[in-house]
Amino acid sequence: MLELFIKKQNKDKQIMLLEDGNIVEHYDSELIENKNEGDIFVGIVRNVLKSMAAAFVDIGTEKNSYIQAKDIVPQLDETKVEKRENVNFNIKRMIRPGQKLLVQVKKDSNQLKGARISAHITLPSKYIVFMPNTQIITISQKITDKNEQERLLKIVRENIGVNNGAVVRTSAIGKTQEIIDDINKIKKELIKYANENLS
């Protein structure tokens, strides 16, 4: 039996989900209030450090966030090219102080340092994980049927648009129009967000 308990005290809210008397999930609004992992921001580049191949970006949090050069350059399929660690990047040719940058928080900040961010955005939805600014399209390893793999790749390639990539999720098996609708919805939301924040 599932039971949901909500305890509210001032601005703090605790939510517990119990299954057969055992806590299976617990949320505390006070603890997660400042969590930004997975969130997307338009940041402003503050400092570019060539020697570290990194930069500090203001995303509106207490500490400036940190981005490495390899998380700015376009994504590549690492099964086909050398790994990023073996490449030297001149970050000063990629970004400059004062520049706006669309980024996603990959790791939250802590007491010592700001959040780690990336310009490699991933937007999970029901049937795909949408990845703008890359041409990588892959299929979940759980989809093993070769014909279904090819069918899904064809649907995504025909609808994803130029310079967009995706990971096709297992929930996409047997679906067609649902995948197309999913892609179009994400593209529309991303365009709207970019127009509102990057202009």
Secondary structure, DSSP 8 states (H G I E B T S, - for coil): -EEEEEEEETTEEEEEEEETTEEEEEEEHHHHTT--TT-EEEEEEEEEEGGGTEEEEE-SSSS-EEEEGGGTS----TTTS--GGGS---GGGT--TT-EEEEEEEE---SSS--EEES---EE-SSEEEEET---EEE-TT---HHHHHHHHHHHHHHS-TTEEEEE-GGGTT-SHHHHHHHHHHHHHHHHHHHHHH-
